[in-house]
Amino acid sequence: MLLLEVTRATHVEVFPLDELLTFQGWGVSIGPYGWMFKGQPERTPPGKGPAATAPKEPEGLSVAQQILRDDPQIALQFRGIQHMSQSFLDHPLCYDDWIMPMPRYHRNTTLLPWATYNSNGAVTVRLVVQKVTEEEFLQAMVKYWHDDKCRAYIKEQIPTAKQIDQDKAEFWNALPALRKRAADMDAAATQPVQESGEFGRVAVLAAAIEKGYAALDAAWAVWAADHATMQLPEGAVADEQGQKEFKEQCRLWRQHMEGRRERAAELWKAEVATVAQRELKKEQPLNEAAVRKAHGEEIAARSRAMLSENAQILAYWQEQKLHVLADDPRTDWVHSIRWQNELAQARQEAGQSGTAFGDALAAGKAVETLQAAYQLALMRATVATMHVQLTDVEFEISKREGMTDDADLPRFQKRREALLQQIKTAEEAQA
């Protein structure tokens, strides 16, 4: 948890750093997501061996490179470079790989004026960094948040935070037994640890934790999208198109985070069903109807998770296809759009047919036709995935051809040949 104690005149006011973050032009905080502590390499817990030394700073770094390594807001805005940042914490949204254009982050000037943000030391600010549980974090947000209605909304999410803390405690308590079981199984060369009850319990707890965090993330996105008010520079006036684009941006962000919530909930159901199958198969006599039901529930849940994940991906690539010209010179990009669309369409069919097949299997109905359709869709998605990979590899080769001293070129060429053979084999099986 990060708090800012801001001194103005003789008054000290506390602001959660989360509340001071907004999307540019939204006029509302993005929400209390909290911060992820990444650790400090120069610190070692007592009794855990000699103290580690901080990694040596590379020589010859430009100012821009130093900022990239030291400023966490860089990693927040530009996803995918977190590994380059040397900050000791990250915002969770750094790791949200949304396919749609991400809104730009901005300072929340509805709470603090630009003069305070740009005071450059003239305003006294004390940063408080505190490690807390999820429940403690939301309790603090209820205490310090400045919007009364939002405080009430945050308070409604505390039961979810309590469940996350409970699941995390059970998860960490279960890990020692799982590690011991894995070591014993390796020594005895018995069945893999994935078949053990300990593994199943930990897998379900991990999925439950993910489900809880996805539910909270969606709650904050819903609040922000529903309470955003279009903010414009002084003197600017929003036209009808600008207002339409703003509303669409809010809608897409809410849809994205709600989709993540639905996906996590379905994946948790799938893990529960997977463990149920494993335990049922240990019973004698075998209850085939119960095993079939659990298997169907797993397939249906994973298929619904796929549909939740795929919805905006499919929409994005369909939109990109609309912008391809008949004589488009961007041959690599056009080729990529083609196969990304094919993959998204195949995943959509696999999700839909898998849901129908799983539901029918769980209900004890005839499934032969549904199963065949599901398997065909999965095969189509597999072939499309390989074509997407091949497109990426061919792009890398095109950048390197003519450069005889490029050490990576032979590796990419070998990878291309392997993919071509795999595609040929898969397409023959599909036929």
C-alpha positions as CSV (number, residue, x, y, z in Angstrom):
1,M,0.0,0.0,0.0
2,L,1.3,3.5,-0.9
3,L,0.1,6.6,0.8
4,L,1.1,10.2,0.2
5,E,0.9,12.6,3.2
6,V,0.7,16.0,1.6
7,T,1.3,19.1,3.7
8,R,-0.5,22.2,2.6
9,A,-0.1,25.2,4.9
10,T,-0.4,23.5,8.3
11,H,-2.8,20.8,7.2
12,V,-1.7,17.2,6.4
13,E,-3.9,15.3,4.0
14,V,-3.5,11.6,3.1
15,F,-4.0,10.4,-0.4
16,P,-3.8,6.8,-1.6
17,L,-1.5,6.8,-4.6
18,D,-4.1,4.7,-6.4
19,E,-6.6,7.5,-6.1
20,L,-4.2,9.9,-7.8
21,L,-4.0,7.7,-10.9
22,T,-6.5,8.1,-13.7
23,F,-6.8,7.5,-17.4
24,Q,-6.3,10.7,-19.4
25,G,-9.5,12.5,-19.9
26,W,-11.6,10.2,-17.6
27,G,-11.8,12.5,-14.6
28,V,-12.0,9.5,-12.1
29,S,-9.5,7.3,-10.4
30,I,-8.7,4.0,-12.1
31,G,-9.4,2.3,-8.7
32,P,-7.7,0.8,-5.7
33,Y,-5.7,-2.0,-7.4
34,G,-2.8,-1.8,-4.9
35,W,0.9,-2.3,-5.7
36,M,3.0,-5.4,-6.2
37,F,6.2,-5.6,-4.1
38,K,9.0,-7.0,-6.3
39,G,11.6,-7.1,-3.6
40,Q,15.0,-5.5,-3.3
41,P,18.0,-7.5,-4.6
42,E,20.4,-6.0,-2.0
43,R,18.3,-7.3,0.9
44,T,18.3,-10.9,2.2
45,P,16.0,-12.0,5.0
46,P,17.8,-13.0,8.2
47,G,19.0,-16.6,8.3
48,K,18.6,-17.0,4.5
49,G,22.3,-16.8,3.7
50,P,24.8,-14.0,3.0
51,A,23.4,-10.6,2.0
52,A,23.0,-10.3,-1.7
53,T,24.6,-7.3,-3.4
54,A,22.7,-5.0,-5.8
55,P,23.3,-5.8,-9.4
56,K,26.0,-3.5,-11.0
57,E,24.5,-0.7,-13.1
58,P,25.6,-1.2,-16.7
59,E,28.0,1.5,-18.0
60,G,27.2,4.0,-20.7
61,L,23.4,4.2,-20.1
62,S,21.7,7.2,-21.7
63,V,19.4,9.3,-19.6
64,A,16.4,7.7,-21.4
65,Q,17.7,4.2,-20.5
66,Q,18.2,5.2,-16.8
67,I,14.6,6.5,-16.7
68,L,13.4,3.3,-18.2
69,R,15.1,1.2,-15.5
70,D,14.2,3.4,-12.6
71,D,10.8,4.9,-13.2
72,P,7.9,2.5,-12.5
73,Q,5.4,4.7,-14.4
74,I,7.3,3.7,-17.6
75,A,6.5,0.1,-17.1
76,L,2.9,1.0,-16.2
77,Q,2.2,2.8,-19.5
78,F,4.3,0.6,-21.8
79,R,3.4,-3.0,-21.1
80,G,5.9,-5.8,-21.7
81,I,9.1,-4.0,-20.4
82,Q,8.6,-4.8,-16.7
83,H,11.7,-7.0,-16.8
84,M,13.8,-3.9,-17.6
85,S,12.5,-1.8,-14.8
86,Q,14.6,-1.8,-11.6
87,S,11.8,-0.4,-9.4
88,F,10.9,-2.3,-6.3
89,L,7.2,-2.3,-7.1
90,D,4.8,-2.5,-10.0
91,H,1.2,-1.7,-10.6
92,P,-0.8,-4.9,-11.3
93,L,-2.1,-3.4,-14.6
94,C,1.5,-3.5,-15.9
95,Y,0.9,-7.2,-16.6
96,D,-2.6,-6.9,-18.2
97,D,-1.9,-7.7,-21.8
98,W,-5.0,-6.1,-23.3
99,I,-5.2,-6.3,-27.1
100,M,-7.1,-3.0,-27.5
101,P,-5.2,0.3,-27.3
102,M,-4.6,1.1,-23.7
103,P,-5.7,4.5,-22.4
104,R,-2.9,6.7,-21.2
105,Y,-2.4,7.1,-17.5
106,H,-2.6,10.6,-16.1
107,R,-2.6,12.5,-12.8
108,N,-5.9,12.9,-11.1
109,T,-6.3,16.7,-11.0
110,T,-9.8,16.5,-9.5
111,L,-8.0,15.8,-6.2
112,L,-4.8,17.7,-6.4
113,P,-4.1,20.7,-8.7
114,W,-1.3,20.8,-11.2
115,A,0.6,23.2,-9.0
116,T,1.0,20.5,-6.3
117,Y,2.1,17.9,-8.8
118,N,4.6,20.3,-10.3
119,S,5.8,21.9,-7.0
120,N,9.2,20.2,-7.3
121,G,9.8,20.1,-3.5
122,A,7.9,23.2,-2.5
123,V,5.1,21.1,-1.1
124,T,6.1,18.7,1.6
125,V,5.1,15.1,0.8
126,R,5.8,12.0,2.8
127,L,5.6,8.6,1.1
128,V,4.3,5.7,3.3
129,V,5.0,2.2,2.0
130,Q,3.3,-0.6,3.9
131,K,2.8,-4.3,3.3
132,V,-0.8,-5.3,4.0
133,T,-3.3,-8.0,3.4
134,E,-5.9,-7.5,0.8
135,E,-8.6,-6.9,3.5
136,E,-6.3,-4.4,5.3
137,F,-5.7,-2.6,2.0
138,L,-9.4,-2.2,1.2
139,Q,-10.1,-1.1,4.8
140,A,-7.4,1.6,4.4
141,M,-8.9,2.7,1.1
142,V,-12.3,3.0,2.8
143,K,-10.7,5.2,5.4
144,Y,-8.6,7.5,3.0
145,W,-10.6,7.6,-0.3
146,H,-12.1,11.1,-0.9
147,D,-15.3,10.0,-2.8
148,D,-18.0,9.0,-0.3
149,K,-19.9,6.9,-2.8
150,C,-16.8,5.2,-4.0
151,R,-15.8,4.5,-0.4
152,A,-19.1,2.7,0.1
153,Y,-18.5,0.7,-3.1
154,I,-15.0,-0.3,-2.0
155,K,-16.5,-1.5,1.3
156,E,-18.8,-3.8,-0.6
157,Q,-15.8,-5.6,-2.0
158,I,-14.2,-6.4,1.3
159,P,-15.8,-9.9,1.6
160,T,-14.0,-10.8,-1.7
161,A,-10.7,-9.5,-0.2
162,K,-11.3,-11.6,2.9
163,Q,-11.7,-14.7,0.8
164,I,-8.5,-13.9,-1.1
165,D,-6.6,-13.6,2.1
166,Q,-8.0,-16.9,3.4
167,D,-7.2,-18.7,0.1
168,K,-3.7,-17.3,0.1
169,A,-3.1,-18.5,3.7
170,E,-4.2,-22.0,2.8
171,F,-2.2,-22.0,-0.4
172,W,1.1,-21.1,1.4
173,N,0.3,-23.6,4.2
174,A,-0.3,-26.4,1.6
175,L,3.0,-25.8,-0.3
176,P,5.4,-27.6,2.1
177,A,3.3,-30.8,2.0
178,L,3.2,-30.6,-1.8
179,R,7.0,-30.2,-2.1
180,K,7.5,-33.1,0.3
181,R,5.1,-35.3,-1.7
182,A,6.9,-34.3,-4.9
183,A,10.3,-35.3,-3.5
184,D,8.9,-38.6,-2.2
185,M,7.3,-39.4,-5.5
186,D,10.5,-38.6,-7.4
187,A,12.5,-40.8,-5.1
188,A,10.1,-43.7,-5.4
189,A,9.5,-43.1,-9.1
190,T,5.7,-43.4,-8.6
191,Q,2.9,-41.5,-10.3
192,P,3.6,-37.8,-11.1
193,V,2.9,-35.3,-8.3
194,Q,0.1,-33.8,-10.5
195,E,-1.9,-36.9,-9.6
196,S,-1.7,-36.3,-5.9
197,G,-4.4,-34.8,-3.7
198,E,-2.0,-32.1,-2.5
199,F,-1.4,-30.9,-6.0
200,G,-5.2,-30.7,-6.7
201,R,-5.8,-28.7,-3.5
202,V,-3.1,-26.2,-4.4
203,A,-4.3,-25.9,-8.0
204,V,-7.8,-25.1,-6.9
205,L,-6.6,-22.6,-4.3
206,A,-4.4,-20.9,-7.0
207,A,-7.4,-20.6,-9.3
208,A,-9.5,-19.3,-6.5
209,I,-7.0,-16.6,-5.7
210,E,-6.9,-15.6,-9.4
211,K,-10.7,-15.6,-9.4
212,G,-10.8,-13.3,-6.4
213,Y,-8.3,-10.7,-7.8
214,A,-10.1,-10.8,-11.2
215,A,-13.4,-10.0,-9.4
216,L,-11.8,-7.0,-7.6
217,D,-10.1,-5.7,-10.8
218,A,-13.5,-5.9,-12.6
219,A,-15.2,-4.1,-9.8
220,W,-12.8,-1.1,-10.1
221,A,-13.1,-1.1,-13.9
222,V,-16.9,-1.0,-13.7
223,W,-16.8,1.9,-11.2
224,A,-14.3,3.9,-13.3
225,A,-16.2,3.3,-16.6
226,D,-19.6,4.1,-15.1
227,H,-18.4,7.3,-13.4
228,A,-15.9,8.6,-16.0
229,T,-16.7,12.2,-17.2
230,M,-14.9,13.4,-20.3
231,Q,-12.2,15.9,-19.4
232,L,-10.8,18.2,-22.0
233,P,-8.0,20.8,-22.0
234,E,-9.1,24.3,-21.1
235,G,-11.0,26.0,-23.9
236,A,-11.5,22.7,-25.9
237,V,-15.0,21.6,-26.8
238,A,-15.9,17.9,-27.4
239,D,-17.5,17.2,-30.7
240,E,-20.0,14.4,-31.3
241,Q,-17.3,12.0,-32.6
242,G,-15.0,12.7,-29.7
243,Q,-17.8,11.9,-27.2
244,K,-18.6,8.7,-29.0
245,E,-15.0,7.6,-28.9
246,F,-14.8,8.4,-25.2
247,K,-17.9,6.3,-24.4
248,E,-16.6,3.4,-26.5
249,Q,-13.2,3.5,-24.7
250,C,-15.0,3.3,-21.4
251,R,-17.2,0.4,-22.6
252,L,-14.3,-1.6,-24.0
253,W,-12.3,-1.2,-20.7
254,R,-15.3,-2.4,-18.7
255,Q,-15.9,-5.3,-21.1
256,H,-12.3,-6.3,-21.0
257,M,-12.1,-6.5,-17.2
258,E,-15.5,-8.2,-16.8
259,G,-14.3,-10.8,-19.4
260,R,-11.2,-11.4,-17.3
261,R,-13.4,-11.9,-14.2
262,E,-15.7,-14.4,-16.1
263,R,-12.6,-16.2,-17.5
264,A,-11.1,-16.6,-14.0
265,A,-14.3,-17.8,-12.6
266,E,-14.7,-20.5,-15.3
267,L,-11.1,-21.6,-14.9
268,W,-11.7,-22.1,-11.2
269,K,-14.7,-24.3,-12.0
270,A,-12.6,-26.3,-14.4
271,E,-9.9,-26.9,-11.7
272,V,-12.6,-28.0,-9.3
273,A,-14.0,-30.4,-11.9
274,T,-10.5,-31.7,-12.7
275,V,-9.8,-32.6,-9.1
276,A,-13.2,-34.2,-8.8
277,Q,-12.4,-36.5,-11.7
278,R,-9.1,-37.5,-10.3
279,E,-10.6,-38.4,-6.9
280,L,-13.6,-40.2,-8.5
281,K,-11.3,-42.4,-10.5
282,K,-9.7,-43.6,-7.3
283,E,-13.0,-45.0,-6.0
284,Q,-14.0,-48.6,-6.5
285,P,-16.3,-49.5,-8.0
286,L,-15.9,-46.7,-10.5
287,N,-18.9,-44.4,-10.8
288,E,-18.6,-43.8,-14.6
289,A,-21.6,-41.4,-14.6
290,A,-20.1,-39.1,-12.0
291,V,-16.7,-39.1,-13.8
292,R,-18.5,-38.3,-17.1
293,K,-20.4,-35.4,-15.4
294,A,-17.2,-33.9,-13.9
295,H,-15.4,-34.3,-17.2
296,G,-18.2,-32.5,-19.1
297,E,-18.2,-29.7,-16.5
298,E,-14.5,-29.3,-17.0
299,I,-14.7,-29.1,-20.8
300,A,-17.7,-26.6,-20.6
301,A,-15.9,-24.4,-18.1
302,R,-12.7,-24.2,-20.1
303,S,-14.6,-23.5,-23.2
304,R,-16.5,-20.7,-21.6
305,A,-13.2,-19.3,-20.3
306,M,-11.9,-19.4,-23.9
307,L,-15.0,-17.5,-25.2
308,S,-14.5,-14.8,-22.5
309,E,-10.8,-14.4,-23.4
310,N,-11.5,-14.5,-27.1
311,A,-14.3,-11.9,-27.4
312,Q,-12.3,-8.8,-27.8
313,I,-9.4,-10.5,-29.6
314,L,-11.9,-11.6,-32.3
315,A,-13.3,-8.1,-32.5
316,Y,-9.9,-6.5,-32.8
317,W,-8.7,-8.7,-35.7
318,Q,-12.0,-8.4,-37.5
319,E,-11.6,-4.6,-37.3
320,Q,-8.0,-4.8,-38.6
321,K,-9.2,-6.8,-41.5
322,L,-11.6,-4.1,-42.5
323,H,-8.6,-1.7,-43.0
324,V,-6.7,-4.0,-45.4
325,L,-6.6,-2.6,-49.0
326,A,-6.9,-4.7,-52.1
327,D,-3.4,-3.7,-53.1
328,D,-2.1,-3.3,-49.6
329,P,1.8,-3.1,-49.7
330,R,2.1,-4.3,-46.0
331,T,2.3,-7.9,-47.1
332,D,3.7,-9.3,-43.7
333,W,1.0,-7.4,-41.8
334,V,-1.8,-8.5,-44.1
335,H,-0.6,-12.1,-43.8
336,S,-0.6,-11.8,-40.0
337,I,-4.1,-10.3,-40.0
338,R,-5.3,-13.2,-42.1
339,W,-4.1,-15.9,-39.7
340,Q,-4.9,-14.0,-36.5
341,N,-8.5,-13.8,-37.8
342,E,-8.4,-17.5,-38.6
343,L,-7.1,-18.3,-35.1
344,A,-9.7,-16.1,-33.4
345,Q,-12.5,-17.6,-35.5
346,A,-11.3,-21.1,-34.7
347,R,-11.1,-20.4,-31.0
348,Q,-14.6,-19.0,-31.1
349,E,-15.9,-22.2,-32.7
350,A,-13.9,-24.3,-30.3
351,G,-15.4,-22.4,-27.3
352,Q,-18.9,-22.6,-28.6
353,S,-18.7,-26.3,-29.6
354,G,-16.8,-27.2,-26.4
355,T,-19.5,-25.6,-24.3
356,A,-22.2,-27.5,-26.1
357,F,-20.2,-30.8,-25.9
358,G,-19.3,-30.3,-22.2
359,D,-22.9,-29.5,-21.2
360,A,-24.3,-32.5,-23.1
361,L,-21.6,-34.8,-21.6
362,A,-22.3,-33.6,-18.1
363,A,-26.1,-34.1,-18.6
364,G,-25.6,-37.7,-19.9
365,K,-26.9,-36.9,-23.4
366,A,-25.6,-38.2,-26.7
367,V,-22.4,-36.4,-27.6
368,E,-21.0,-38.1,-30.8
369,T,-21.8,-35.3,-33.2
370,L,-21.0,-32.5,-30.7
371,Q,-17.7,-34.2,-29.8
372,A,-16.7,-34.4,-33.5
373,A,-17.4,-30.7,-34.0
374,Y,-15.4,-29.8,-30.9
375,Q,-12.4,-31.9,-32.0
376,L,-12.5,-30.4,-35.5
377,A,-12.6,-26.8,-34.1
378,L,-9.6,-27.6,-31.8
379,M,-7.7,-29.0,-34.8
380,R,-8.5,-25.9,-36.8
381,A,-7.3,-23.7,-33.9
382,T,-4.1,-25.7,-33.7
383,V,-3.3,-25.3,-37.4
384,A,-4.1,-21.6,-37.2
385,T,-1.8,-21.2,-34.2
386,M,1.1,-22.8,-36.1
387,H,0.4,-20.5,-39.1
388,V,0.6,-17.4,-36.7
389,Q,3.9,-18.7,-35.4
390,L,5.1,-19.3,-38.9
391,T,4.2,-15.7,-39.9
392,D,6.2,-14.4,-37.0
393,V,9.2,-16.6,-37.9
394,E,9.1,-15.6,-41.5
395,F,9.0,-11.9,-40.5
396,E,12.2,-12.5,-38.4
397,I,13.8,-14.2,-41.4
398,S,12.9,-11.4,-43.7
399,K,14.7,-8.9,-41.5
400,R,17.9,-11.0,-41.5
401,E,18.2,-12.4,-45.0
402,G,21.2,-11.0,-46.7
403,M,23.0,-10.7,-43.3
404,T,25.3,-13.7,-43.5
405,D,26.8,-13.0,-40.1
406,D,23.5,-13.0,-38.3
407,A,23.8,-15.8,-35.6
408,D,20.0,-16.1,-35.2
409,L,19.1,-16.6,-38.9
410,P,19.9,-20.4,-39.0
411,R,17.8,-20.9,-35.9
412,F,14.8,-19.2,-37.4
413,Q,15.2,-21.0,-40.7
414,K,15.3,-24.3,-38.8
415,R,12.2,-23.3,-36.9
416,R,10.4,-22.4,-40.2
417,E,11.1,-25.9,-41.6
418,A,9.8,-27.6,-38.5
419,L,6.6,-25.5,-38.5
420,L,6.0,-26.2,-42.2
421,Q,6.3,-29.9,-41.5
422,Q,4.0,-29.7,-38.5
423,I,1.4,-27.7,-40.5
424,K,1.5,-30.3,-43.3
425,T,1.0,-33.2,-40.9
426,A,-1.9,-31.4,-39.1
427,E,-3.6,-30.4,-42.3
428,E,-3.4,-33.9,-43.6
429,A,-4.9,-35.2,-40.3
430,Q,-7.6,-32.6,-40.5
431,A,-8.6,-33.6,-44.1
